[in-house]
């Protein structure tokens, strides 16, 4: 699945990184490398969505396989 959107840091619990998708959904970011963690960066990512519950409760988990900054 390909998604694009803006990477954001949310101060929830110990802090989480999310992707505010262009589709209007917020995804908990999982995977990628530490370079993906740039607040405000626009990315296009390929990966999979996991709808299982997570502690951050910010939306489904998006497991990043690859990404690029746009």
Secondary structure by P-SEA (a helix, b strand, c coil): cbbbbbbbbbccccbbbbbbccccccccccccccccccccccbbbbbbbbcccccccccbbbbbcccccc
